[in-house]
Amino acid sequence: MKWPVAVMEGGALVIRVGIDVGGTFTDLFAWDTRRDEVVMVKAFTTPEDPSIGVMNALDTAGINVSDIEVLVHGTTVATNALIQRNFPEPVLVTTEGFRDVIEIGRQRRQHLYNPYQVKPKPYVRRERRFVVRERVAADGTVVVPLDEVAGRAVAQTIARLGVRNVAVAFINSYVNDLHEKKMKDIIHEYVPDCYVATSAEVRRRFRELGRFVTTMIRAALYPVLSSYLDNLSERLRMAGFRGQLYILKSNGGMATADRAKEQPEELLLSGPAGGVAAASFLYKVYQRNLIVADMGGTSFDASLVEEGRGLVRDDYEIEWERPLIVPTLDIRSIGAGGGSVAWIDAGGSLRVGPRSAGSVPGPACYGRGGFEPTVTDANLVLGRLDPTLGGKLQLDTKAAVAAIRSVADRLGLSVEKCAEGVIDIVADAMAAAIRMVSTDRGRDPRDHVLLAIGAAGPMHAVYIAREAGIPRVLIPPFAGVACAFGATVMDVQHDAETTFYAPADTVDYLALNQAYQQLEQIVIQTLRTEGVDPGSIKLQRSAGMRYIGQTYEVTTPVPSGWLSSETVKDVIQAFNQEHRREYGVADESLPVAFVTLRVTGIGEIPKPEMQHLAAVMQHSKAHHEQDALLKGMRDVWFEGRFMPTQIYDGDRLYAGLRIPGPAIIEMDQGTVVLPPGSQAEVDEYGTMIIDV
């Protein structure tokens, strides 16, 4: 299946583009339906303004912006702004007595036996948190009316401070938000141009900590994302863009830029979400559950795709005790990328990351002013990288050696053994991240296949797989820009949910069905406003359920249609199965309760067939002769010594080719390292399947 050509005034738009902005590189994948061609490029990320890097990538690809039908963009702007506290600090207005909820949290320790640990700084300082007397009971009845006099005094203070982004979060407003609406109106009386986020609009979920935190995140990030997306939209418009701009969301779908601005809390995993979408696309081809290992220049992202869908969390903590209560792909990110800096700790041990050299100044070998030893420098020292990166960039080997030596001498190691230690340490850290998304959720990594993507993922894939006990690795032909590719095969997706507590054996079936119908109407209307064809909308129901008395829920699939006593029995059985899969145990004798209800709406887009995609990508790879395939020999360090190693041209691979290790396969967007004992075979789709 080819991409449809959207015809608009002024001619046909024929190019679909995915762009992923990483810490070091901005990746682009584009499909030109007119010429049936694929373009893959990398450009340096521009941290001062990522939209410049986006335009540079389009320019590098030689794409006429006026021909783009759809541009789908994964961005780390929201994540970086939140972690670095680089946003206009909002004001929080809350119920009297709940001013310090966000700092009290759940009173849990991140590190059980560390008495000196410090929680992350709150998103809103205490002096910018104001209280108003009001109280709504858990059943929605008003116990204490909103003190409007106090509310107006708070609004006057907000006006005096010059604040233009406010979070309003009252206790129990998830069941009755009358007071939040009134407070919002009062604020707008005094500050008409103020952006006000209310917790009931953000998520109608009980448990105040998550709702308060998520509301503050929306208020904090709204001006950041609005500024960035407006700036990007203007740059594109000035370049002649006439298509649609979509943004990747943390739930594994995408939204129009206008809606993304309104819901910035849903973009915190926008960047790595594209990798999960690429894995979901590949699942349909290989029918194997995949562990995604996405290693770029700054970070490593691990996730799991099961039965074609990424695992989702309902309570994602981007920082300790800062829960985000929107559906979020379970992606664990650590500071382990090509630019991760090697250093020696106070105990004299070699460490790698989480600090990164990024794109500026970058690894020492980039010649952009960096001097600290990084993972990329280690790979160059070991002979695993082409010093010219295929003619794209001249790497400075002497600078890399000098950088590694700066730590090697202090450890009493040779430069090569120190560099090998850097690779081993970073592989161990990445394997630990993989265990967090697999073993910690009741999945055995040995039952999965490792999908290695990102510029550095294929280089370290075998080492990661061996450390994590995964027997096989997949490296698709678009591995180096997989997140950008994933953006082009992602569906429009939105969620609606509500709190609905009821024991399953005594649930009011009429109320349960009405609640799901209302959520479905909300989702359908949202998708239709995004321009989704009603005929392509799919609805999926789920519920947060638990054994009565538990303090956590398990997401459970719920069938469509009218729910009756018989279907609820099936739902209870499904809950027990999910509980057993997540935690290894289930007790079918215990009573079960509904806690939250959710409907996910998916607006499906046409996707290419893998066979057609492979044919297009291999169209220019017509030379299969061994002399054209082999680029030469190079001494590469493996297992404590330099070994003569064959170097292969990754752009000339063909179906059925087998490559035993040790070998280096140099692709246009990355490098595959096959250590001794491993073997790669190229399948009909151009994917390398490696037995580790």
C-alpha positions in Angstrom: 0.0 0.0 0.0 1.3 3.4 -0.9 0.7 6.6 0.9 -2.4 8.4 -0.4 -1.8 11.7 -2.3 -3.7 14.5 -0.7 -4.9 17.0 -3.4 -5.1 20.6 -2.2 -5.5 23.9 -3.9 -2.3 24.6 -5.8 -1.4 21.0 -6.6 -0.8 17.7 -5.0 1.1 17.3 -1.8 3.1 14.1 -2.1 5.7 13.9 0.7 5.1 12.5 4.2 7.9 13.5 6.6 8.8 12.3 10.1 11.3 14.4 12.2 12.7 13.4 15.5 14.7 16.0 17.5 17.3 14.3 19.7 19.9 15.6 22.1 22.7 15.4 19.4 21.0 14.8 16.0 17.7 15.7 14.4 16.6 12.7 12.3 14.4 12.8 9.2 12.6 10.1 7.3 10.6 11.1 4.3 8.5 9.2 1.7 8.0 10.8 -1.7 4.9 9.2 -3.2 5.5 10.9 -6.5 8.9 9.3 -7.2 8.3 6.4 -4.8 11.5 7.3 -3.0 12.7 7.3 0.6 15.0 10.0 2.1 16.9 9.5 5.4 19.1 12.2 6.8 20.7 13.5 10.1 21.4 17.1 11.0 22.9 18.5 14.1 20.3 19.5 16.7 20.3 23.2 17.5 19.6 23.4 21.3 19.1 27.1 21.3 16.1 26.7 19.0 15.3 23.1 17.9 13.1 24.4 15.1 16.3 25.6 13.3 17.5 22.0 13.3 14.2 20.9 11.9 14.5 23.3 9.0 18.2 22.3 8.5 17.2 18.6 8.3 14.6 19.5 5.6 17.2 21.5 3.7 19.8 18.6 4.0 17.2 16.2 2.6 16.6 18.5 -0.4 12.8 18.5 0.3 10.6 21.2 -1.2 8.6 22.2 1.9 5.6 23.2 -0.3 5.3 19.5 -1.4 4.9 18.1 2.1 1.5 16.5 2.8 2.0 15.7 6.5 4.9 16.5 8.8 4.9 14.5 12.0 7.3 15.8 14.7 8.7 14.2 17.8 10.1 16.7 20.2 11.9 16.8 23.5 11.1 20.5 24.2 8.5 19.6 26.9 10.8 17.1 28.6 13.8 19.4 28.6 11.9 22.4 29.9 10.4 20.4 32.7 13.6 18.7 33.9 15.6 21.9 33.6 12.8 24.0 35.2 13.1 26.2 32.1 9.6 27.6 32.0 7.6 30.6 33.3 6.8 29.5 36.8 3.1 29.2 37.2 0.9 29.9 40.2 -1.1 27.1 41.9 -4.5 27.8 43.5 -5.8 25.0 45.7 -8.1 24.1 48.5 -7.3 25.5 52.0 -5.3 22.8 53.8 -3.8 21.3 50.7 -1.1 23.8 49.9 1.8 21.4 50.6 0.4 18.2 49.0 2.9 18.3 46.1 5.8 18.3 48.6 4.4 15.8 51.1 3.7 13.4 48.2 3.2 9.8 49.1 5.9 9.8 51.8 7.9 7.2 50.0 11.7 7.0 49.7 13.3 6.6 46.3 16.3 4.9 48.0 15.1 3.1 51.0 18.3 3.2 53.1 19.5 6.7 52.1 18.6 9.2 54.8 20.1 12.1 52.9 18.1 11.9 49.7 16.4 15.1 48.6 13.2 15.2 46.5 13.2 17.2 43.2 12.2 20.8 43.5 8.5 21.4 43.1 7.3 22.8 39.9 5.7 25.7 41.9 7.5 27.2 44.9 5.5 27.5 48.1 5.3 31.3 48.0 3.5 30.9 44.6 0.9 28.5 45.9 -2.3 30.1 47.2 -5.3 28.6 49.0 -9.0 29.3 48.9 -11.6 28.0 51.3 -13.9 25.5 49.6 -14.8 21.8 50.0 -16.5 19.2 47.8 -17.2 15.8 49.2 -16.1 12.6 47.6 -19.7 12.1 46.3 -19.7 15.5 44.6 -21.8 17.4 47.1 -20.7 20.9 48.1 -19.7 20.9 51.8 -18.2 24.4 51.9 -19.1 26.9 49.1 -16.2 28.6 47.3 -15.0 31.7 49.2 -15.3 34.1 46.3 -13.9 37.0 48.4 -10.7 35.1 49.0 -10.7 33.9 45.4 -10.8 37.6 44.2 -7.9 38.4 46.5 -5.9 35.6 45.0 -6.8 36.8 41.5 -5.6 40.3 42.3 -2.3 38.9 43.6 -1.9 37.0 40.4 -2.5 40.2 38.4 0.0 42.1 40.5 2.7 39.4 40.0 2.2 39.6 36.3 1.7 35.8 36.0 0.1 34.5 32.8 -0.1 30.8 33.5 -2.1 29.4 36.5 -3.1 26.0 37.7 -6.3 25.5 39.7 -6.6 22.2 41.5 -9.2 21.7 44.2 -9.7 18.6 46.2 -12.4 16.2 44.8 -13.0 18.4 41.8 -12.7 15.3 39.7 -16.3 14.5 40.6 -17.6 18.0 40.7 -15.6 20.9 39.2 -18.1 23.7 39.9 -15.6 25.6 42.2 -12.7 25.2 39.7 -14.8 26.7 37.0 -15.8 29.6 39.2 -12.2 30.2 40.2 -11.1 30.2 36.6 -13.8 32.8 35.8 -12.7 35.0 38.7 -9.0 34.9 37.5 -10.1 35.9 34.0 -12.0 38.9 35.4 -8.7 40.3 36.7 -6.3 38.8 34.1 -8.2 38.3 30.9 -5.2 37.0 28.9 -4.1 34.5 31.6 -3.9 30.8 30.7 -5.7 28.8 33.4 -5.5 25.0 33.6 -8.0 23.3 35.9 -7.4 19.8 37.2 -10.9 18.5 36.1 -10.1 19.6 32.5 -6.8 17.9 32.7 -7.9 14.5 34.1 -11.0 13.5 36.1 -8.9 11.1 38.2 -9.0 10.7 42.0 -5.9 10.9 44.1 -4.9 14.5 44.4 -1.2 14.3 44.1 -1.2 13.1 40.5 -4.0 15.4 39.5 -2.3 18.4 41.1 1.1 17.6 39.6 -0.3 17.0 36.1 -2.2 20.2 36.2 0.9 22.2 37.2 2.8 20.6 34.4 0.2 21.7 31.9 0.2 25.3 33.2 4.0 25.4 33.3 4.6 23.9 29.8 1.7 25.7 27.9 3.7 28.9 27.2 6.9 26.9 26.3 5.1 24.6 23.8 3.0 27.4 22.4 6.1 29.5 21.7 8.0 26.6 20.2 5.2 25.3 18.0 4.1 28.7 16.8 7.7 29.5 15.9 8.1 26.2 14.0 4.7 26.7 12.3 5.8 30.2 11.2 9.2 28.9 9.8 7.4 26.2 7.9 4.8 28.7 6.6 7.5 31.1 5.4 9.1 28.2 3.6 5.8 27.4 1.7 4.4 24.6 3.9 0.7 23.9 3.1 0.3 20.5 4.7 -0.7 19.4 8.2 1.7 19.5 11.2 1.3 16.7 13.8 3.1 16.2 17.1 3.9 12.8 18.6 2.3 12.1 22.0 3.4 10.1 24.9 0.5 7.6 24.5 1.8 6.3 21.2 -0.3 8.4 18.9 -0.2 11.9 17.4 -2.2 15.1 17.5 -2.4 18.3 15.5 0.0 21.0 16.6 -3.0 23.1 17.8 -4.2 20.4 20.1 -0.7 19.5 21.3 -0.3 23.1 22.5 -3.4 22.7 24.7 -2.2 19.4 26.2 1.6 19.8 26.7 1.6 17.3 29.5 0.9 14.6 26.9 4.2 15.3 25.0 6.8 14.4 27.7 7.8 11.2 25.8 7.1 12.6 22.4 10.6 11.9 21.1 11.0 8.2 21.9 7.4 7.4 21.2 8.3 7.2 17.5 10.6 4.2 18.2 7.7 2.4 19.8 5.6 3.1 16.7 8.3 1.7 14.5 8.4 -1.4 16.6 4.6 -1.8 16.4 4.9 -1.6 12.6 7.6 -4.3 12.6 5.5 -6.5 14.9 3.0 -7.0 12.1 5.8 -8.3 9.9 7.7 -10.6 12.4 4.9 -11.4 14.9 7.4 -11.3 17.8 7.2 -9.3 21.0 10.0 -6.7 20.9 12.2 -4.9 23.4 13.1 -1.6 21.8 16.7 -0.4 22.5 16.9 3.1 21.2 20.4 4.6 21.7 21.1 8.1 20.4 23.7 10.7 21.1 22.4 11.7 24.6 20.1 9.0 26.0 19.0 5.4 25.9 15.3 4.6 25.8 14.0 1.1 26.6 10.5 0.0 26.0 8.5 -3.2 25.2 6.0 -3.8 22.4 3.6 -6.7 23.1 1.1 -8.0 20.6 1.8 -4.9 18.5 1.3 -2.3 21.1 3.7 -0.6 23.5 3.1 -1.1 27.2 1.4 1.8 28.8 1.6 3.2 32.4 -1.2 5.3 34.0 1.1 6.8 36.7 4.4 7.8 35.0 7.0 9.5 37.1 9.4 11.6 35.1 10.9 12.6 38.5 10.5 10.9 41.9 7.2 11.7 43.5 6.1 13.7 40.5 3.4 11.4 39.0 2.0 12.2 35.6 -1.5 10.7 35.3 -2.0 10.6 31.6 -1.6 7.4 29.6 2.1 7.2 28.8 4.2 4.6 27.1 6.3 2.7 29.6 9.7 4.0 28.3 12.7 4.0 30.7 15.3 6.6 29.7 18.8 6.8 31.1 21.8 9.0 30.3 23.6 6.5 28.0 24.3 7.6 24.5 27.1 8.2 22.1 27.8 11.5 23.8 27.7 10.2 27.4 30.8 11.3 29.3 33.2 8.8 31.0 34.5 9.9 34.4 36.0 8.6 37.6 34.0 8.7 40.8 35.2 9.5 44.3 35.9 5.8 44.9 38.2 5.7 41.9 35.8 3.7 39.7 35.1 4.3 36.0 31.6 5.6 35.4 29.7 6.6 32.2 26.9 9.2 32.0 24.4 10.4 32.7 25.9 13.7 31.7 26.3 14.1 27.9 28.5 16.2 25.6 25.3 16.6 23.5 25.7 18.2 20.0 27.5 21.3 21.4 30.4 20.8 22.0 29.9 17.0 21.3 32.4 14.2 21.7 36.1 15.1 21.5 36.4 13.4 18.1 33.8 15.8 16.5 36.2 18.7 16.6 33.6 21.1 17.9 35.4 22.1 21.1 34.7 19.0 23.2 37.5 17.4 25.1 35.9 15.0 27.6 35.9 11.2 26.8 32.6 9.9 25.5 31.2 6.6 24.3 31.7 7.7 20.7 35.3 8.5 21.4 35.7 5.0 22.8 34.2 3.4 19.7 36.6 5.4 17.5 39.6 4.4 19.6 38.6 0.7 19.3 38.4 0.9 15.5 34.6 0.4 15.4 33.9 3.7 13.7 34.9 4.9 10.2 37.0 8.0 10.9 35.1 9.8 8.1 31.6 8.5 9.0 31.1 7.5 5.3 32.4 10.9 4.1 29.9 12.9 6.1 32.2 14.1 9.0 36.0 13.9 9.6 36.5 12.5 13.1 39.6 13.5 15.0 41.1 10.2 16.2 44.0 11.9 18.0 41.5 14.0 20.0 39.5 10.8 20.9 42.7 9.0 22.1 43.7 12.0 24.2 40.2 12.2 25.8 40.2 8.5 26.7 43.8 8.7 28.0 42.7 11.4 30.4 40.9 8.8 32.4 42.9 5.7 31.4 46.1 7.1 32.9 44.4 7.7 36.2 43.1 4.1 36.2 46.4 2.6 35.2 44.9 1.2 32.0 45.9 1.3 28.4 43.8 3.5 26.2 42.2 0.5 24.5 41.3 -1.3 27.7 39.8 1.8 29.1 37.8 2.4 26.0 36.6 -1.2 26.1 35.6 -0.7 29.8 33.5 2.3 28.7 31.6 0.2 26.3 31.0 -2.6 28.8 29.8 -0.2 31.5 27.4 1.6 29.2 26.0 -1.8 27.9 25.4 -2.9 31.5 23.5 0.3 32.3 21.3 -0.2 29.2 20.6 -3.8 30.0 19.5 -2.7 33.5 17.0 -0.3 31.8 15.7 -3.2 29.7 15.1 -5.2 32.8 13.0 -2.3 34.2 10.5 -2.6 31.3 10.6 -6.4 31.1 11.5 -8.3 34.3 10.0 -5.6 36.6 6.7 -6.0 34.8 6.7 -9.8 34.8 8.1 -10.3 31.3 11.1 -12.5 30.6 13.5 -10.7 28.2 14.6 -14.2 26.9 11.1 -14.5 25.3 11.6 -11.3 23.3 13.7 -10.0 20.4 15.8 -6.9 20.8 15.0 -4.2 18.3 18.1 -2.0 18.0 17.5 1.5 16.7 19.0 5.0 16.9 22.3 6.1 15.6 24.3 4.2 18.3 21.8 1.3 19.0 23.1 -1.2 16.3 26.7 -0.5 17.4 26.0 -1.8 21.0 23.1 -4.1 20.3 24.9 -7.4 20.6 26.5 -6.4 23.9 23.2 -5.2 25.3 21.4 -8.4 24.2 24.1 -10.6 25.8 24.0 -8.7 29.0 20.2 -8.9 29.2 20.0 -12.5 28.1 18.1 -11.8 24.8 19.1 -14.3 22.1 18.3 -12.4 19.0 18.6 -8.8 17.6 16.7 -7.1 14.7 18.2 -4.1 12.9 15.8 -2.7 10.3 17.1 -0.8 7.3 15.8 2.5 8.8 17.4 1.8 12.2 19.4 5.0 12.3 16.3 7.2 11.9 13.7 4.8 13.4 11.9 7.3 15.6 11.5 9.6 12.5 10.2 6.6 10.5 7.9 5.6 13.3 6.4 9.1 13.2 5.3 8.5 9.6 3.3 5.3 10.5 1.7 6.6 13.7 -2.0 6.9 14.1 -3.9 9.9 15.5 -4.8 8.8 19.1 -6.7 10.4 22.0 -7.9 9.2 25.4 -10.8 10.1 27.6 -11.2 8.8 31.2 -13.1 9.2 34.4 -13.2 7.9 37.9 -15.9 5.3 38.4 -15.5 3.3 41.6 -17.8 0.3 42.0 -17.4 -3.3 43.1 -17.8 -5.4 40.0 -20.3 -7.8 41.5 -22.7 -5.0 42.4 -22.0 -2.5 39.7 -24.9 -0.4 38.2 -24.8 -1.7 34.6 -26.8 1.3 33.3 -24.4 3.8 34.9 -21.4 1.8 33.7 -22.6 1.7 30.1 -23.6 5.4 30.1 -20.2 6.3 31.4 -18.5 4.4 28.6 -20.8 5.9 26.0 -20.1 9.4 27.2 -16.3 8.8 27.0 -16.7 7.4 23.5 -18.6 10.5 22.4 -15.9 12.7 23.8 -13.2 10.8 21.9 -15.1 10.6 18.6 -15.8 14.4 18.7 -12.1 15.1 19.5 -10.9 12.9 16.5 -13.4 14.5 14.2 -12.2 18.0 15.1 -8.7 16.7 14.1 -10.0 15.9 10.7 -10.2 12.1 11.1 -12.6 10.3 8.8 -15.3 8.8 11.1 -15.0 5.6 9.1 -11.4 5.1 10.2 -12.0 5.6 13.9 -11.4 2.6 16.2 -12.4 2.7 19.9 -10.8 0.6 22.6 -12.2 0.4 26.1 -10.2 -0.4 29.3 -10.6 0.0 33.0 -8.3 0.5 36.0 -9.3 -2.4 38.3 -8.1 -3.8 41.5 -8.8 -6.3 44.2 -10.9 -4.5 46.9 -8.5 -3.2 49.5 -5.5 -2.8 47.1 -3.9 0.6 46.6 -3.0 0.2 42.9 -4.9 -0.6 39.7 -4.2 -2.9 36.8 -5.3 -1.7 33.3 -7.7 -4.3 32.0 -9.3 -4.6 28.5 -13.1 -4.1 28.3 -15.2 -5.3 25.4 -17.3 -2.9 23.3 -21.0 -3.0 23.2 -23.5 -3.2 26.0 -22.0 -4.5 29.2 -24.0 -7.1 31.2 -23.4 -9.4 34.1 -21.9 -12.0 31.7 -19.5 -9.6 30.0 -18.4 -8.2 33.4 -17.6 -11.7 34.5 -15.3 -11.9 31.4 -13.8 -8.6 32.4 -13.0 -9.9 35.9 -11.4 -12.9 34.4 -9.3 -10.6 32.1 -8.3 -8.6 35.2 -7.0 -11.7 36.9 -5.0 -12.6 33.8 -3.5 -9.2 33.6 -2.7 -9.2 37.3 -1.0 -12.6 37.0 1.0 -11.3 34.0 2.2 -8.2 35.8 2.8 -9.6 39.3 3.0 -13.3 38.9 0.0 -14.0 41.1 -3.8 -13.7 41.0 -6.6 -14.7 43.4 -9.9 -15.3 41.7 -11.6 -15.7 45.1 -11.1 -12.0 46.0 -13.7 -9.4 45.0 -12.8 -7.0 42.3 -13.7 -3.3 41.8 -13.8 -0.9 38.9 -11.8 2.3 39.7 -11.3 4.3 36.5 -12.8 3.9 33.0 -11.0 4.8 29.8 -11.8 5.0 26.1 -8.9 5.3 23.6 -9.8 6.5 20.1 -7.6 5.7 17.2 -7.8 7.4 13.8 -5.9 5.0 11.6 -3.8 6.3 8.7 -2.7 4.2 5.7 0.7 2.5 6.2 3.1 1.1 3.6 3.6 -2.7 3.3 7.0 -3.7 4.6 7.7 -5.5 1.3 7.1 -2.4 -0.7 9.0 -0.3 1.7 12.0 -2.6 1.5 11.9 -2.6 -2.3 11.9 1.2 -2.4 14.8 1.4 0.1 16.9 -1.2 -1.8 16.1 0.3 -5.2 19.5 1.9 -5.5 21.4 -1.1 -4.0 21.8 -3.1 -7.2 25.4 -4.3 -6.7 25.6 -7.6 -4.9 29.1 -8.6 -5.9 31.4 -9.4 -3.0 34.0 -6.9 -4.1 31.4 -4.1 -4.0 30.0 -5.3 -0.7 33.3 -5.5 1.1 34.9 -2.2 1.8 38.1 -3.6 3.2 39.8 -4.8 6.4 40.5 -2.9 9.6 42.0 -3.8 12.9 39.2 -3.6 15.5 39.5 -4.2 19.2 37.5 -7.2 20.5 38.0 -9.3 23.7 41.2 -7.6 24.8 43.1 -7.4 21.5 43.0 -6.0 17.9 41.6 -8.4 15.4 41.6 -8.1 11.6 38.0 -7.4 10.8 36.0 -7.2 7.5 34.2 -4.0 6.9 30.9 -4.2 4.9 29.0 -1.6 3.0 25.6 -1.6 4.7 23.9 0.0 1.8 24.8 -3.0 -0.5 23.3 -5.8 1.7 21.0 -8.3 0.0 18.5 -10.9 1.1 20.1 -14.2 2.2 23.5 -12.7 3.0 25.2 -14.1 6.1 27.9 -12.2 7.9 29.9 -13.9 10.7 31.6 -11.9 13.4 33.9 -10.2 13.9 32.6 -7.7 11.4 31.7 -4.1 11.0 28.7 -3.1 8.8 28.7 0.6 7.9 25.3 2.0 7.0 24.5 5.5 5.9 22.8 6.3 9.2 24.7 4.1 11.7 27.2 1.3 12.2 26.5 -2.4 13.2 29.2 -4.1 15.3 29.3 -7.9 15.2 31.7 -9.2 17.8 33.2 -12.7 17.6 30.6 -15.4 18.1 27.7 -13.5 16.6 26.3 -13.8 13.1 24.0 -11.6 11.1 21.6 -12.7 8.2 19.8 -10.3 6.0 16.1 -11.2 5.3 13.9 -10.3 2.4 13.0 -6.9 3.9 16.6 -5.8 4.3 16.5 -6.3 8.1 19.6 -7.8 9.8 18.7 -10.7 12.1 21.6 -11.3 14.5 22.1 -14.4 16.6 24.1 -13.1 19.6 
